[in-house]
Amino acid sequence: MEPTRDSSELGVTWLGHATARVDLDGVSVLTDPLLRSNLGPLHRYVPLPEASTWAGVDLVLISHLHRDHLDVPSLRAVGLDVPVIAPQGSGALLRAAGCRAVVELAPGEVAMFGPLEVRATSARHSGYRPPFGPRAHALGYVLRGRHTIYFAGDTGLFPEMAHLAAEDLDLALLPVGGWGPTLRGGHLDVVSAVEALRLIRPRAVVPVHWGTYWPRGLRRVRPERFARVGEDFARLAGAEVPDAPVALLRLGERRTFAGLEAPRRVERPR
């Protein structure tokens, strides 16, 4: 599996929900692509990204098998020849959908893609694909090249997240919300996402998994869990973890990151 670009620039484009394009060391990585207007009872209340924002990606990462993270029509739109890295136990499902290059990883396992090391990490979230399965571990991923990026997938807070601080993370893509008026176990909300940020200690963070999909007819129910989540996270994180600045991206916005190699300031005991 060989990438097609040569660039040392680190760039991130947020396409909505958990979908982001990460450009690192000449490789374009797309996380959990969900690129359509409706998914069952969920409606996308923000515009779909232009195809140019995700066209030509080199690699897809799938964090777990829930339909808002492994969406077969979106994978087909990206292209079935694009290699996919996904949880162990998901290969049969992906190959049946037409994906031609699938690598399955369990937590702790590593795959190489050109200059990038892709390591699967644990996540605290259900790995079951309703209504009939299959079941596989939910994962996060650490991408390591000239920079080190953590994509958390979908996860609740768990103490072992602190081990990620040893990765010396440059950037984290961290979920901070959901897609409905309630946010039950296995997810981060604003408060727990800030605590996760304190544990993993990246040099910068991009909040994802918020402000995109919502059940039809419920847009006005608990709006603070939809439109304001990113801003609330940025405000609280800025007060509680100022050494990890928040890059609050608009839908479809690409942000480049520079100077992430600068030494961290020593955090004072709380």
Sequence and secondary structure as in RCSB ss.txt:
>XXXX:A:sequence
MEPTRDSSELGVTWLGHATARVDLDGVSVLTDPLLRSNLGPLHRYVPLPEASTWAGVDLVLISHLHRDHLDVPSL
RAVGLDVPVIAPQGSGALLRAAGCRAVVELAPGEVAMFGPLEVRATSARHSGYRPPFGPRAHALGYVLRGRHTIY
FAGDTGLFPEMAHLAAEDLDLALLPVGGWGPTLRGGHLDVVSAVEALRLIRPRAVVPVHWGTYWPRGLRRVRPER
FARVGEDFARLAGAEVPDAPVALLRLGERRTFAGLEAPRRVERPR
>XXXX:A:secstr
         EEEEEEETTEEEEEETTEEEEES   SSEETTEEE S    GGGTTT SEEE    STTTS HHHH
HHH TTS EEEETT HHHHHHTT S EEEE TT EEEETTEEEEEEE  S  B TTT  B   EEEEEESSSEEE
E  S    GGGGGGGGG  SEEEEE   SSS   SS   HHHHHHHHHHH  SEEEEES SSEEETT TTSSGGG
TTTHHHHHHHHHHHH TTS B    TT EEEE  TTS        
